Amino acid sequence: MINVLEMLEFSCRMYPQSIALKDEETDFTYQDYLKSAKKIATGINKILTGKKQPIAVFIDRTPYPLIMFMAVVYSGNFYVPIDSTQPANRLKNMFDTVEPVLILSHNSNDEDIANKISNPSIPFATFKELIDNQIDETALKTIRSKATDYDPVYCIFTSGSTGTPKGIVVSHRSIIDLVHQFETTFELNKDSIFANQAPYDFDVSVKDIYGAMFVGATIVITPKQLFSSPIKLVEFLNEHHIDTLIWATSAIRIIANFDTFSALMPKHLKLVMFSGEIMPNKVLNYWRKYLPEVKFVNLFGPTEITCNCSYYIVERDFSDEDPLPIGIPFVNTEIILLDDNNELISQPNQIGELCVLGTSLALGYYNQEDETQVAFVQNPLNDKYIEHMYRTGDLAHYNDLGELMFVSRKDDQIKHMGHRIELAEIERIANAYKGINAAFCFYSEKQEKIFLFYSANTEKKRDIYRFMRDRLPKYMLPNVYVHKERLPLNKNNKIDRKRVVSEYFQ
């Protein structure tokens, strides 16, 4: 297999009338999925010439963007998912970076937004306009005959929480490798029913889109508003016989924070995978208590290595305060830990930067060569031939069982009161406290203080302090405790740390 479209074509041959995509208003069989993508691709090729060009696709919570994604790939180009509800300056930054040759949308109203943030000469077309084309099989076959597995499929932008967002370009070969490992490792099959939670411009959704397509499974697109009503969310899971979740940690946390399962249980779940942020064992233990037969998997990895490079199937008990392993590398992926001198770390409990090698590596950052050269580098342990590796900027170590343990971001390692401290370790203890729903730390170099921002059912800072005092050395205790009714999430369902901190200090 050298092209992701082979997945769609195989599933269409094997299960033409099986539901591929579904929301509350419509559904598409695999046959519908394939034919619609080819029709739109034919329309794209009437507008454009050339290949391997970026095509922006405005997204919503319907199946239509996914069909347009596949149409873009059929046209020989790559798609850039764009959420048109984002701030105009961020949208303009993204458009200036990728300079799309075409803009697609399911919603004709998005043309006004496109005209404000992009060059007016860039053509704009809707799903409705393009779906009436007659499929030109000859042209599509010609495009495919010139394709390689190194061609780009998509460009997804980072959340931009630490600076200017970067567009990460991922190839066919990387996606194919990812979903093959998912299918074999987690036993996905044609009967699996996924509840899509992640926005299409967040890489967690890639596992839904291509994981389901690879095996001929069904994706049910979950309405965003349900994540504010956990009981209705579980009702939705039951109504649609959902058995597979690949969700952001924050979505899993919502269920536990509201003690949802004491009122209503999911009836069909078999597999729950989570990623995006560190999973507090307090939350995981809640799910495991109510769903002991479900397989839980901690997935780890940045967008730059095509979603995930390691996994841990939760098979033993953990206390609420324990760290959760990020596990072992996927087959065909190599992970190494390097110290500050680029020397290999192999002994337990020695911290180093986690670096990834293998097919999973992205092609780099689009139109940002300097940033690409900093992150995607030659393996310093190999001076004999070209061997690219991605420096994640994450610190990790091996435990005594040989499992990888995430420590923190390199940026979150601080020097305080003469001690080197990992803020993630403080956060792990804070998130283990029963009354806290979510928490994170920030270090102010100017004030030389550790701030703990937390949402909780109580404002009793004294109780939280006592809990942490009994579990951390004095020099690691937060100096300032900031209670918030809620910690806002960014569009990728991660705690919006930058926003919380900036609002506090403004």
C-alpha positions as CSV (number, residue, x, y, z in Angstrom):
1,M,0.0,0.0,0.0
2,I,1.5,3.3,-1.0
3,N,-1.6,5.7,-1.0
4,V,-4.2,6.3,1.7
5,L,-6.9,6.1,-1.0
6,E,-6.2,2.4,-1.2
7,M,-7.8,2.1,2.2
8,L,-11.0,3.8,1.0
9,E,-11.1,1.8,-2.2
10,F,-10.5,-1.5,-0.4
11,S,-13.3,-0.8,2.2
12,C,-15.6,0.2,-0.6
13,R,-15.0,-3.1,-2.4
14,M,-15.4,-5.2,0.7
15,Y,-18.2,-3.2,2.5
16,P,-19.9,-0.9,-0.1
17,Q,-23.1,-0.5,1.8
18,S,-21.6,-0.3,5.3
19,I,-21.9,3.2,7.0
20,A,-18.6,5.0,6.8
21,L,-19.5,8.4,8.1
22,K,-22.5,9.5,10.2
23,D,-23.8,12.4,12.1
24,E,-27.2,13.3,13.5
25,E,-28.6,14.4,10.1
26,T,-27.0,12.3,7.5
27,D,-24.8,9.3,6.7
28,F,-22.6,8.0,3.9
29,T,-21.8,4.4,3.0
30,Y,-18.4,3.5,1.8
31,Q,-19.7,3.6,-1.8
32,D,-21.1,7.1,-1.2
33,Y,-17.8,8.2,0.4
34,L,-15.7,7.0,-2.6
35,K,-18.0,8.3,-5.4
36,S,-18.5,11.7,-3.7
37,A,-14.7,12.1,-3.2
38,K,-14.1,11.3,-6.9
39,K,-16.7,13.7,-8.1
40,I,-15.3,16.5,-6.1
41,A,-11.8,15.6,-7.2
42,T,-12.9,15.8,-10.8
43,G,-14.3,19.3,-10.1
44,I,-11.0,20.4,-8.4
45,N,-9.1,19.3,-11.4
46,K,-11.2,21.5,-13.6
47,I,-10.2,24.5,-11.5
48,L,-6.5,23.6,-10.9
49,T,-3.5,22.3,-12.7
50,G,-0.5,20.8,-10.9
51,K,-0.1,18.6,-7.9
52,K,1.3,18.5,-4.3
53,Q,-0.3,21.9,-3.7
54,P,-2.0,23.0,-0.5
55,I,-5.8,23.2,-0.6
56,A,-7.6,24.7,2.4
57,V,-10.7,23.0,3.6
58,F,-13.0,24.8,6.0
59,I,-14.3,22.3,8.5
60,D,-17.4,21.8,10.6
61,R,-18.8,18.9,12.6
62,T,-20.3,17.0,9.7
63,P,-19.1,14.3,7.3
64,Y,-18.6,16.7,4.4
65,P,-15.1,17.9,5.2
66,L,-13.9,14.3,5.4
67,I,-15.2,13.7,1.9
68,M,-13.5,16.8,0.7
69,F,-10.2,15.7,2.3
70,M,-10.3,12.5,0.2
71,A,-11.2,14.5,-2.9
72,V,-8.2,16.7,-2.4
73,V,-6.0,13.6,-2.2
74,Y,-7.6,12.2,-5.3
75,S,-6.7,15.4,-7.1
76,G,-3.1,14.8,-6.3
77,N,-2.8,17.6,-3.8
78,F,-2.9,17.8,0.0
79,Y,-5.5,19.3,2.4
80,V,-5.2,21.9,5.1
81,P,-8.0,21.7,7.6
82,I,-9.1,25.2,8.7
83,D,-11.6,26.1,11.4
84,S,-13.1,29.3,10.1
85,T,-14.3,30.3,13.6
86,Q,-10.8,31.0,14.8
87,P,-9.5,34.6,15.3
88,A,-8.9,36.4,12.0
89,N,-5.3,37.2,12.8
90,R,-4.6,33.5,13.4
91,L,-6.4,32.5,10.2
92,K,-4.5,35.1,8.2
93,N,-1.2,33.8,9.6
94,M,-2.1,30.2,8.5
95,F,-3.1,31.4,5.1
96,D,0.1,33.4,4.7
97,T,2.1,30.4,5.6
98,V,0.5,27.8,3.3
99,E,-0.7,30.1,0.5
100,P,-3.5,27.7,-0.6
101,V,-4.2,27.4,-4.3
102,L,-7.9,26.7,-3.6
103,I,-10.4,27.0,-0.7
104,L,-13.2,24.4,-0.2
105,S,-16.1,24.5,2.2
106,H,-19.4,22.9,3.0
107,N,-20.7,26.3,3.9
108,S,-21.0,29.0,1.2
109,N,-20.9,31.7,4.0
110,D,-17.2,30.8,4.5
111,E,-16.4,32.6,1.2
112,D,-16.7,36.0,3.0
113,I,-14.3,34.9,5.7
114,A,-11.9,33.6,3.0
115,N,-12.0,36.9,1.2
116,K,-11.0,38.8,4.3
117,I,-8.0,36.7,5.2
118,S,-6.6,35.6,1.9
119,N,-5.8,36.8,-1.6
120,P,-9.2,37.4,-3.3
121,S,-7.8,35.7,-6.5
122,I,-7.7,32.3,-4.7
123,P,-10.7,30.3,-6.0
124,F,-13.4,29.2,-3.6
125,A,-15.7,26.3,-4.2
126,T,-18.4,24.5,-2.1
127,F,-19.2,20.8,-1.7
128,K,-22.6,21.5,-3.4
129,E,-21.0,23.1,-6.4
130,L,-18.5,20.3,-7.0
131,I,-20.6,17.2,-6.2
132,D,-22.5,17.4,-9.5
133,N,-19.4,16.6,-11.6
134,Q,-19.2,13.4,-13.5
135,I,-16.2,11.3,-12.4
136,D,-13.3,11.5,-14.8
137,E,-11.7,8.1,-14.1
138,T,-9.0,8.5,-16.7
139,A,-7.7,11.7,-15.2
140,L,-7.8,10.3,-11.7
141,K,-5.8,7.2,-12.7
142,T,-3.2,9.4,-14.4
143,I,-2.8,11.4,-11.2
144,R,-2.4,8.2,-9.2
145,S,0.1,6.7,-11.5
146,K,2.5,9.5,-10.7
147,A,2.1,9.4,-7.0
148,T,4.5,8.1,-4.4
149,D,4.1,7.2,-0.7
150,Y,6.3,10.2,0.1
151,D,3.7,12.7,-1.2
152,P,2.0,14.9,1.4
153,V,-1.6,14.1,2.5
154,Y,-2.3,16.9,4.9
155,C,-0.9,19.9,6.7
156,I,-2.2,20.4,10.2
157,F,-1.3,23.5,12.2
158,T,-0.1,23.3,15.8
159,S,-2.2,24.9,18.5
160,G,0.2,27.8,18.7
161,S,0.2,27.8,22.5
162,T,3.9,28.5,22.7
163,G,4.2,30.9,19.8
164,T,3.5,31.1,16.1
165,P,1.6,28.0,14.8
166,K,3.5,25.8,12.5
167,G,2.0,23.7,9.7
168,I,3.1,20.1,9.9
169,V,3.1,18.1,6.7
170,V,2.5,14.4,6.8
171,S,2.9,11.8,4.0
172,H,1.0,8.8,2.9
173,R,3.6,6.4,4.2
174,S,3.4,7.8,7.7
175,I,-0.4,7.5,7.9
176,I,-0.4,4.0,6.4
177,D,2.2,2.9,9.0
178,L,0.2,4.5,11.8
179,V,-3.1,2.8,11.1
180,H,-1.6,-0.5,10.3
181,Q,0.0,-0.5,13.7
182,F,-3.3,0.5,15.3
183,E,-5.2,-2.2,13.5
184,T,-2.8,-5.0,14.6
185,T,-2.1,-3.7,18.1
186,F,-5.6,-2.8,19.2
187,E,-7.6,-5.2,17.0
188,L,-9.8,-2.7,15.2
189,N,-12.2,-4.3,12.7
190,K,-15.1,-3.6,10.3
191,D,-17.6,-3.8,13.3
192,S,-15.8,-1.1,15.3
193,I,-17.9,2.1,15.8
194,F,-15.8,5.2,16.6
195,A,-17.2,8.3,18.3
196,N,-15.2,11.1,16.8
197,Q,-14.5,13.8,19.4
198,A,-11.5,15.6,18.1
199,P,-11.8,18.5,15.6
200,Y,-10.5,17.6,12.1
201,D,-7.7,20.2,12.4
202,F,-6.4,18.3,15.5
203,D,-4.3,15.3,14.8
204,V,-6.2,13.0,17.2
205,S,-8.9,13.0,14.5
206,V,-6.4,11.4,12.0
207,K,-6.7,8.1,14.0
208,D,-10.5,8.2,13.6
209,I,-10.5,9.1,9.9
210,Y,-7.9,6.6,8.7
211,G,-8.2,4.0,11.5
212,A,-11.9,3.5,10.6
213,M,-11.2,3.7,6.8
214,F,-8.4,1.1,7.0
215,V,-10.7,-1.6,8.4
216,G,-14.1,-0.5,7.0
217,A,-15.5,0.7,10.4
218,T,-17.9,3.5,11.1
219,I,-17.2,7.0,12.4
220,V,-20.1,8.7,14.3
221,I,-19.4,12.4,14.6
222,T,-20.2,13.5,18.2
223,P,-21.9,16.9,18.6
224,K,-19.6,19.3,20.4
225,Q,-22.3,20.5,22.8
226,L,-22.7,17.0,24.3
227,F,-19.3,17.4,26.0
228,S,-21.0,20.0,28.3
229,S,-23.8,17.5,29.2
230,P,-22.1,14.3,30.2
231,I,-25.3,12.3,30.7
232,K,-26.5,13.2,27.2
233,L,-23.0,12.3,26.0
234,V,-23.3,8.8,27.4
235,E,-26.8,8.5,26.0
236,F,-25.4,9.3,22.6
237,L,-22.7,6.6,23.0
238,N,-25.4,4.1,23.9
239,E,-27.8,5.1,21.1
240,H,-25.1,4.7,18.5
241,H,-23.6,1.5,20.0
242,I,-20.2,3.2,20.2
243,D,-17.4,0.7,21.2
244,T,-14.3,2.7,20.4
245,L,-13.1,6.1,21.8
246,I,-10.0,7.9,20.7
247,W,-10.4,11.0,22.7
248,A,-8.4,13.9,24.2
249,T,-7.7,13.4,27.9
250,S,-9.9,16.5,28.7
251,A,-12.9,14.7,27.3
252,I,-12.3,11.7,29.4
253,R,-11.9,13.9,32.4
254,I,-15.3,15.5,32.0
255,I,-17.0,12.2,32.6
256,A,-15.2,11.6,35.8
257,N,-15.5,15.1,37.1
258,F,-19.3,14.9,36.9
259,D,-19.4,11.4,38.3
260,T,-21.5,10.5,35.2
261,F,-21.3,6.7,35.5
262,S,-23.0,6.7,38.8
263,A,-26.1,7.8,36.9
264,L,-25.7,6.2,33.5
265,M,-23.3,3.6,32.1
266,P,-22.0,3.2,28.6
267,K,-23.2,-0.2,27.4
268,H,-21.0,-1.0,24.4
269,L,-17.5,0.3,25.0
270,K,-14.6,-2.0,24.4
271,L,-11.6,0.2,23.7
272,V,-10.8,3.7,25.1
273,M,-7.6,5.5,24.0
274,F,-6.5,8.9,25.2
275,S,-3.8,11.4,24.5
276,G,-3.1,15.1,24.3
277,E,-2.3,15.8,27.9
278,I,-1.2,13.7,30.9
279,M,-4.0,11.5,32.1
280,P,-4.4,11.8,35.9
281,N,-4.7,8.3,37.4
282,K,-7.5,9.6,39.5
283,V,-9.6,10.0,36.3
284,L,-8.4,6.7,34.8
285,N,-9.2,4.8,38.0
286,Y,-12.7,6.2,37.9
287,W,-13.3,4.8,34.4
288,R,-11.6,1.5,35.2
289,K,-13.8,1.0,38.3
290,Y,-17.0,1.2,36.3
291,L,-15.7,-0.4,33.1
292,P,-13.3,-3.2,34.2
293,E,-13.7,-5.1,30.9
294,V,-12.7,-2.2,28.7
295,K,-9.2,-1.9,27.3
296,F,-7.6,1.4,28.2
297,V,-4.6,2.7,26.2
298,N,-2.4,5.7,26.9
299,L,-1.1,7.1,23.6
300,F,1.8,9.4,23.4
301,G,3.4,11.5,20.6
302,P,3.4,14.9,19.0
303,T,1.8,15.8,15.6
304,E,5.3,15.8,14.1
305,I,5.5,12.0,14.3
306,T,2.0,11.4,12.9
307,C,0.0,11.4,16.1
308,N,1.6,8.7,18.3
309,C,5.0,7.0,18.7
310,S,4.4,5.0,21.8
311,Y,1.5,3.4,23.7
312,Y,0.8,1.8,27.1
313,I,-2.1,-0.7,27.5
314,V,-3.2,-0.3,31.1
315,E,-2.9,-3.7,32.7
316,R,-2.0,-3.1,36.3
317,D,-3.3,-1.0,39.1
318,F,-2.1,2.5,39.9
319,S,-2.8,4.8,42.8
320,D,-4.2,8.2,42.1
321,E,-0.8,9.8,42.7
322,D,1.2,7.4,40.5
323,P,2.5,8.5,37.1
324,L,1.2,6.6,34.1
325,P,3.7,5.1,31.7
326,I,3.7,6.1,28.1
327,G,4.8,2.6,27.4
328,I,6.7,1.2,24.5
329,P,7.3,2.3,20.9
330,F,5.0,1.1,18.1
331,V,6.5,-1.4,15.8
332,N,8.5,0.3,13.0
333,T,9.2,3.2,15.3
334,E,12.4,3.8,17.3
335,I,12.6,6.0,20.4
336,I,15.9,7.0,22.0
337,L,16.6,9.2,25.0
338,L,19.6,11.6,24.7
339,D,21.3,13.5,27.5
340,D,22.5,17.1,27.2
341,N,25.7,15.8,25.4
342,N,23.7,13.8,22.9
343,E,24.8,10.6,24.6
344,L,22.4,7.6,24.6
345,I,20.5,6.9,27.9
346,S,19.6,3.3,28.5
347,Q,19.6,3.0,32.3
348,P,16.4,3.3,34.3
349,N,15.5,6.6,36.0
350,Q,18.0,8.7,34.0
351,I,16.2,11.6,32.3
352,G,16.8,12.6,28.7
353,E,15.1,14.2,25.7
354,L,12.8,11.8,23.9
355,C,13.7,11.5,20.2
356,V,11.9,9.6,17.5
357,L,13.1,7.8,14.3
358,G,11.3,5.9,11.6
359,T,8.6,6.1,9.0
360,S,6.3,8.1,11.4
361,L,8.3,11.3,11.0
362,A,6.5,14.2,9.3
363,L,7.9,15.8,6.2
364,G,8.6,19.0,8.2
365,Y,7.0,22.4,8.7
366,Y,5.5,23.9,5.6
367,N,7.3,26.9,4.3
368,Q,9.3,27.2,7.6
369,E,12.7,25.7,6.7
370,D,14.5,27.2,9.8
371,E,12.1,25.6,12.2
372,T,12.2,22.3,10.3
373,Q,16.0,22.1,10.5
374,V,16.0,22.7,14.3
375,A,13.5,19.9,15.0
376,F,14.1,17.3,12.3
377,V,17.8,16.6,12.5
378,Q,20.4,14.0,11.8
379,N,20.7,11.3,14.4
380,P,23.8,12.4,16.4
381,L,24.6,8.7,17.1
382,N,25.0,8.0,13.4
383,D,27.6,9.7,11.2
384,K,27.6,7.1,8.5
385,Y,24.5,7.9,6.5
386,I,21.5,10.2,6.5
387,E,19.1,9.2,9.4
388,H,16.6,11.8,10.3
389,M,15.2,12.1,13.8
390,Y,12.6,14.3,15.5
391,R,13.6,16.0,18.7
392,T,10.3,16.2,20.6
393,G,11.5,18.6,23.4
394,D,9.9,16.2,25.9
395,L,11.9,14.7,28.8
396,A,11.4,11.1,29.7
397,H,13.1,8.1,31.4
398,Y,12.7,4.4,31.6
399,N,11.2,2.8,34.7
400,D,12.5,-0.4,36.2
401,L,10.2,-2.4,33.9
402,G,11.7,-0.8,30.8
403,E,8.6,1.3,30.2
404,L,9.0,4.9,29.0
405,M,7.8,7.5,31.6
406,F,7.0,11.1,30.5
407,V,8.6,13.7,32.8
408,S,7.8,17.1,31.3
409,R,8.5,19.5,28.5
410,K,12.1,20.7,28.5
411,D,10.5,24.2,28.7
412,D,8.8,23.2,31.9
413,Q,12.0,22.3,33.7
414,I,12.8,25.1,36.1
415,K,15.5,26.1,38.5
416,H,13.9,27.2,41.8
417,M,15.6,27.7,45.2
418,G,18.7,26.0,43.9
419,H,16.8,22.9,42.8
420,R,16.0,21.6,39.3
421,I,12.2,20.9,39.3
422,E,9.8,19.4,36.8
423,L,6.5,21.3,36.9
424,A,4.7,18.2,35.6
425,E,5.6,16.4,38.9
426,I,3.9,19.1,40.9
427,E,0.9,18.9,38.5
428,R,0.6,15.2,38.9
429,I,0.2,15.5,42.7
430,A,-2.2,18.4,42.4
431,N,-4.4,16.5,40.0
432,A,-4.5,13.5,42.3
433,Y,-6.3,15.6,45.0
434,K,-10.0,14.5,45.1
435,G,-11.4,18.0,45.0
436,I,-9.4,19.3,42.1
437,N,-10.9,18.9,38.6
438,A,-7.8,20.1,36.7
439,A,-4.6,21.9,37.5
440,F,-1.4,23.2,36.0
441,C,1.7,25.0,37.1
442,F,3.4,28.2,35.9
443,Y,6.8,29.5,37.0
444,S,7.4,33.2,37.2
445,E,11.1,33.9,36.8
446,K,10.5,37.6,37.7
447,Q,8.8,36.7,41.0
448,E,10.7,33.5,41.5
449,K,7.4,31.8,42.4
450,I,5.6,28.6,41.4
451,F,1.9,29.3,40.6
452,L,-0.7,26.5,40.8
453,F,-3.8,27.3,38.8
454,Y,-6.7,24.9,39.5
455,S,-10.4,24.4,39.1
456,A,-12.0,22.6,42.0
457,N,-15.2,21.9,43.9
458,T,-13.6,23.8,46.8
459,E,-11.6,26.9,47.4
460,K,-10.0,25.5,50.6
461,K,-6.4,26.2,49.6
462,R,-5.3,25.1,53.1
463,D,-6.5,21.5,52.4
464,I,-4.8,21.4,49.0
465,Y,-1.6,22.7,50.5
466,R,-1.7,20.0,53.3
467,F,-2.3,17.3,50.7
468,M,0.7,18.4,48.6
469,R,2.9,19.1,51.6
470,D,2.6,15.5,52.6
471,R,3.7,14.3,49.2
472,L,6.3,16.8,47.9
473,P,9.5,18.3,49.3
474,K,9.1,21.8,50.6
475,Y,11.0,23.4,47.7
476,M,8.5,22.0,45.2
477,L,5.4,23.3,46.9
478,P,3.6,26.0,44.9
479,N,4.0,29.5,46.3
480,V,0.7,30.8,45.0
481,Y,-2.6,28.9,44.7
482,V,-5.0,30.4,42.1
483,H,-8.5,29.0,42.2
484,K,-10.6,29.2,39.0
485,E,-14.2,28.1,38.5
486,R,-13.0,26.4,35.3
487,L,-9.8,26.2,33.3
488,P,-10.7,27.1,29.7
489,L,-9.7,24.7,26.9
490,N,-8.1,25.7,23.6
491,K,-9.7,24.4,20.4
492,N,-7.7,21.2,20.6
493,N,-9.3,20.5,24.0
494,K,-6.1,21.1,26.0
495,I,-6.0,23.5,28.9
496,D,-5.3,26.9,27.5
497,R,-2.4,27.7,29.8
498,K,-1.3,30.7,27.9
499,R,-4.7,32.4,28.2
500,V,-5.1,31.6,31.9
501,V,-1.6,33.0,32.8
502,S,-1.9,36.1,30.6
503,E,-5.3,36.9,32.1
504,Y,-4.0,36.5,35.6
505,F,-1.0,38.8,35.1
506,Q,-2.5,41.4,32.9
